[in-house]
Amino acid sequence: MHNTNTIIVSPSGNFYGSEQVLYNHLKFTNSRFNVYVPRNSIFDEKLKLLDKQTLHQFDSLIILYVKLYLKFFFKRNYTLYINEGGHIKYAKLLAKLLPFVKVIVHIRLTEDTTTNRLGKLPKNVVLISISNFINDLLLPNYNSVKIYDPIDKVEHLSYKKKLGNEIIKVGIIGRVSSSKGLTNYEKLFDYYFNHDTSKRFHFIFFGDVMKNEAKASHFFKKYDGNNFPDIEFRGFVKDQDSIYSSIDIVLHLNEKEPLGRIGLESWARDIPFICFNSGGCGEINQVLCMEKFSVEFTDLWEEKIVNQLSTCLVEFSNNDRALVRENLKKHFSIDRYIRQLEKHF
C-alpha cells in the first residue's frame, strides 16, 4: 500500500449505502488514507476492525474543519474527499478559503442536487454523482462527473425460483419510509387485492419502519395484521444472503431513486429486479440490458407491474443471466470504481 495526500471525511457514522460503498473502497484499495469519522459510531467500529486505513475520530464539526483548514494551509498538496453531501456548507467554505485545495463531494441524494442546497460552488469543488439521473439534476456549470457505485462482488448463487403455481415471494428491501415510494405500493396493493390475477404473491418488506413519519406509520398500520396476510413486515435483516435466499423477485417502486443499489445486489444473485423505467433504478436495468423488466410510470402501471411480477421468472433466461453478470463486472465492479474515483484524488 502507498500513502496518499487525500483526506477522507465520512459525515455519517451509520452504515447505510454511502458508508457501505466507502467501506468497500477502503477495503479493496491499494492506497492508505487519513479517514475522519464520527467517534464511537458504527462506521468507526467497522473501520477499526478493518485495520487498513489511518483513522481519526471527531466529535465537533467546527473543530474538525478548523483542524483540516490548518492542515491544508500548511501542506498545500492535499485533497479533501467527502463521501456524501451532508457537509456541503463546510466543504464550500473550506474550498473558498483555500482555493489551492481540491475538494471532492459525492452527491448521492436528489435533495443534495438542488441550488438551494449547493448554491454557487468555488471552482475547486468537484461533484461526483452516482448516476446519470443525479448528474442531470445538477446545474451544467457545476464541475461534476458520474461514477456508478460498485458492488464488491458478483455472485452466482442460483437460488431456486418458483415457476409453477406456488406463491411468488416478492422482496421490498429498504427502510419503510415516504422516500421509498409508499404511495405507489399502496396503489399497487389496491389494484392487486381488487383484481383476479393468474399468480398469487407474498410481499415481504425488509427494513425498519420509520414510524416517526406519518405516512410510514399509516402505511404500516394499514397493512400489518390479519387483514392482509399476503403482506409481511420483517424489519431490518442484517444478513443479506438470508434475505435474497428467501425471495424470488425484488420490487422497488420509487420512481426517483438516485441509483437503487438493491437492484445491483439482486441481479448479482440472479434475482429479477422489477422497477419503473425512471430514476437510477431504471438506469441500472438499462445499463445491464434488462430494461424489459422495467415498467413505464404512466397510466395503468399497476397492471403492468403485476403482469411483470407474474412472468419475469420465466422470461429471465440463461442468456439474460450471463449478460447481467458480464455487465455487472463491466460497469459496477469495485476495481473499476476505485480506479475511476481515485484518478480525481
Disulfide bonds with the S-S distance in Angstrom:
none
